[in-house]
Amino acid sequence: MKAILDYTSWKENKELIFHSFIGALIGYFIIHPFSMTINWFELNNAVFNWKQVFNILSESVAHSFSLHMMPMAFAYAFLGLIVGLASGFYYTSIKKKNLLLLGKKQLLQQSIPSLIASGENEFVEFKSSLRHDYRQVKTDKNLEHVILKSIAGFLNGKGGTLIIGVNDNGEVLGLENDYYSLKKKNKDGFQQRLITIVSNEFGRDICPLIHIGFHQIEQGEICTVLIELSFRPVYFKEGNRTIFFLRTGNVTNPLSTSETVKYLQAKQSL
């Protein structure tokens, strides 16, 4: 992961310069001539037609290189440079975040067996399945609510990893029974279903905080759900009740209204 971060730092300045340069070119050669064309039509009250637009635009491009128009042209180029620089910062921040996430996923892939062997804690929770009831040996869609409560607990807490396909004792059960219960009977169908229920329950804006991976180990395939800390409170609706779940220690608990208010107030003060 350190190598990934070093590569990102090396590329960052180059990408910022590139975005700034492209922005300046767009400002000088595109925005400036177009603004001159629009201004010409406004001053002359000309009737709009495409042929005249192209003629005036061509003249504006040539005119933008004239000496007395240089200050205005450079002003637009500077504006484009600023926009390009902002675009570069945004692009590099997104790329850096993706590379960090890639590093985390690679690290997670290497440490899955040891993670399971260490058992559940504040940042790790096991669930046997998404919707297969091992006690009654049948599909039970209500079990999806259990998964959603756990995800809500991590979102409202400090984030963490939910491992599906492993029971509370750390025994790997796999995902075959869950796959069988889905229309699309593979990991793509599993991921689609998981994203759908998260989106329906918590909102689409929460989905980018949920990162799903699949790992093949000796006993079978399991799913890891890497959950980031949410930027807003996440609530689970159960009948007529709206419940705030929080992961504390190795347990996900529902908080009362007063406890939720106190927790959110304390969180905001940090």
C-alpha positions in Angstrom: 0.0 0.0 0.0 3.0 2.3 0.7 4.1 1.8 -2.9 0.6 2.8 -4.1 0.7 6.0 -2.1 4.2 6.9 -3.3 3.1 6.4 -6.9 0.1 8.7 -6.3 2.3 11.4 -4.8 4.6 11.2 -7.8 1.8 11.5 -10.3 -0.2 14.1 -8.5 1.7 17.2 -9.6 2.0 16.0 -13.2 -1.8 15.5 -13.3 -2.5 18.9 -11.7 -0.3 20.6 -14.3 -2.0 18.7 -17.1 -5.5 19.7 -16.0 -4.4 23.3 -15.5 -2.8 23.4 -19.0 -5.9 21.9 -20.7 -8.2 24.3 -18.8 -6.1 27.3 -19.9 -6.3 26.1 -23.5 -10.0 25.7 -23.3 -10.4 29.2 -21.8 -8.2 30.8 -24.5 -9.3 28.9 -27.7 -12.9 28.0 -26.9 -14.5 30.1 -24.1 -13.1 33.4 -25.3 -14.1 33.1 -29.0 -17.6 31.8 -28.0 -18.0 34.7 -25.6 -17.0 37.2 -28.3 -19.5 35.5 -30.7 -22.3 35.8 -28.2 -21.4 39.4 -27.5 -21.5 40.2 -31.2 -25.1 38.9 -31.6 -26.2 40.8 -28.5 -24.7 44.1 -29.7 -26.0 43.8 -33.3 -29.4 42.3 -32.5 -28.7 39.8 -35.3 -31.1 37.0 -36.1 -29.7 33.7 -35.0 -28.7 31.2 -37.8 -26.0 28.6 -37.7 -24.1 29.8 -40.8 -23.7 33.3 -39.3 -22.6 31.7 -36.0 -19.8 29.8 -37.7 -18.7 32.8 -39.6 -18.6 35.1 -36.6 -17.0 32.4 -34.5 -14.2 32.0 -37.1 -13.6 35.7 -37.1 -13.6 35.7 -33.3 -11.0 33.0 -33.1 -8.7 35.0 -35.5 -9.5 38.2 -33.7 -8.7 36.6 -30.3 -5.0 36.5 -31.3 -4.9 40.2 -32.1 -2.7 42.4 -29.8 -5.4 44.5 -28.3 -7.5 41.4 -27.4 -4.6 39.7 -25.6 -5.5 40.9 -22.1 -9.0 39.5 -22.4 -7.7 36.3 -23.9 -5.3 35.8 -21.1 -8.0 36.6 -18.6 -10.1 33.7 -20.0 -7.0 31.5 -20.1 -6.4 32.2 -16.4 -10.1 31.4 -15.7 -9.7 28.2 -17.5 -6.5 27.4 -15.6 -8.2 27.9 -12.3 -11.1 25.6 -13.3 -8.6 23.1 -14.6 -6.6 23.2 -11.4 -9.8 22.6 -9.4 -10.7 19.7 -11.7 -7.2 18.3 -11.2 -7.5 18.5 -7.4 -10.8 16.7 -7.6 -9.5 14.0 -10.0 -6.4 13.3 -7.9 -8.4 13.1 -4.7 -10.8 10.6 -6.2 -7.9 8.6 -7.7 -6.0 8.7 -4.4 -9.1 7.5 -2.5 -9.6 4.6 -5.0 -5.9 3.6 -4.7 -6.2 3.6 -0.9 -9.2 1.5 -1.1 -7.4 -0.9 -3.5 -4.6 -1.1 -0.9 -7.1 -1.9 1.8 -8.8 -4.6 -0.3 -5.4 -6.2 -1.1 -4.5 -6.2 2.5 -7.9 -7.6 3.4 -7.5 -10.4 0.9 -4.3 -11.4 2.4 -5.6 -11.4 6.0 -9.0 -13.0 5.6 -8.1 -16.3 7.4 -6.4 -14.5 10.3 -9.3 -12.0 10.5 -11.8 -14.9 10.8 -9.5 -16.7 13.3 -9.4 -13.5 15.5 -13.1 -13.6 15.9 -15.6 -10.7 16.1 -14.7 -7.3 17.6 -15.7 -3.7 17.3 -14.7 -3.6 13.6 -15.5 -7.1 12.5 -18.8 -9.0 12.5 -19.7 -12.4 11.0 -23.1 -13.3 9.5 -23.9 -16.8 8.3 -25.9 -15.7 5.3 -27.8 -12.9 3.5 -31.1 -14.7 3.3 -30.7 -18.5 4.0 -32.0 -19.8 7.3 -29.7 -22.6 8.4 -31.9 -23.6 11.3 -35.0 -24.1 9.2 -33.1 -24.9 6.0 -35.0 -22.5 3.8 -34.8 -19.0 2.3 -36.0 -16.3 4.6 -35.8 -12.8 3.2 -36.4 -11.3 6.6 -32.8 -12.3 7.4 -31.8 -9.4 5.1 -32.9 -7.1 7.9 -30.3 -8.6 10.2 -27.6 -7.7 7.6 -29.0 -4.2 7.3 -29.0 -3.6 11.0 -25.3 -4.7 11.1 -24.4 -2.4 8.3 -26.3 0.5 10.0 -24.4 -0.2 13.2 -21.0 0.2 11.4 -22.1 3.2 9.4 -23.2 5.0 12.6 -20.1 3.8 14.5 -16.5 3.8 13.3 -16.9 1.7 10.2 -15.8 -1.9 9.9 -16.0 -5.1 8.0 -19.0 -7.4 7.8 -18.2 -10.9 6.7 -21.1 -12.9 5.2 -20.8 -16.7 4.9 -19.2 -17.2 8.3 -21.1 -18.1 11.5 -20.5 -16.6 15.0 -18.0 -19.4 15.8 -15.8 -18.5 12.8 -16.9 -21.5 10.8 -16.9 -20.8 7.1 -20.3 -21.8 5.6 -19.9 -20.2 2.2 -22.5 -18.4 0.0 -23.9 -21.3 -2.1 -27.2 -21.4 -0.4 -27.6 -17.6 -0.8 -26.7 -17.9 -4.5 -29.4 -20.6 -5.0 -32.1 -18.2 -3.5 -31.4 -15.4 -6.0 -32.6 -14.9 -9.6 -29.0 -14.4 -10.7 -27.4 -17.3 -8.9 -23.8 -16.1 -8.5 -21.8 -13.4 -6.8 -23.0 -10.7 -9.2 -26.6 -11.4 -8.2 -25.5 -11.5 -4.6 -23.8 -8.1 -4.9 -26.7 -6.6 -6.8 -29.2 -7.8 -4.1 -27.0 -6.4 -1.3 -26.6 -3.0 -3.0 -30.4 -2.9 -3.7 -31.5 -3.5 -0.1 -28.9 -1.0 1.2 -30.1 1.6 -1.3 -33.8 1.0 -0.6 -33.3 1.1 3.2 -30.7 3.9 3.7 -30.7 5.8 0.4 -28.5 5.8 -2.7 -26.0 8.3 -1.2 -24.9 5.6 1.3 -24.0 3.1 -1.4 -20.6 4.6 -2.1 -19.7 3.9 1.5 -20.3 0.2 1.0 -17.5 -1.8 -0.7 -18.2 -5.4 -1.5 -15.6 -8.1 -2.2 -15.6 -11.9 -2.6 -12.9 -14.2 -1.4 -12.4 -17.9 -2.2 -10.8 -19.8 0.7 -10.5 -23.5 1.2 -13.9 -24.0 2.8 -15.8 -21.9 0.2 -16.5 -18.4 -1.1 -17.4 -15.6 1.3 -18.3 -12.0 1.0 -16.6 -9.1 2.8 -18.5 -5.8 3.1 -16.1 -3.0 3.9 -18.2 -0.2 5.5 -17.0 3.4 5.9 -18.1 5.8 8.6 -21.3 7.6 7.4 -21.4 11.4 7.1 -25.0 11.4 8.4 -27.0 9.3 10.9 -28.5 6.2 9.3 -31.8 4.8 10.6 -33.4 1.4 10.1 -37.2 1.2 9.7 -38.9 -1.7 11.4 -42.6 -1.5 11.1 -43.7 1.9 12.4 -40.5 2.4 14.3 -37.3 4.1 13.1 -34.3 2.7 15.0 -30.7 3.9 15.3 -28.2 1.0 15.5 -24.7 1.4 16.7 -21.7 -1.0 16.7 -20.1 -0.9 20.2 -17.5 -3.5 21.2 -18.5 -6.8 19.4 -22.3 -6.1 19.5 -24.6 -4.0 17.4 -27.2 -2.4 19.6 -30.4 -0.3 19.1 -30.3 3.1 20.9 -33.2 4.8 22.5 -34.2 8.2 21.2 -32.5 10.0 24.1 -29.3 7.8 23.7 -29.3 8.6 20.0 -29.5 12.3 20.6 -26.7 12.2 23.1 -24.5 10.1 20.9 -25.0 12.4 17.8 -24.4 15.5 19.9 -21.2 14.1 21.3 -20.1 13.0 17.8 -20.7 16.5 16.4 -18.6 18.1 19.2 -15.5 16.0 18.3 
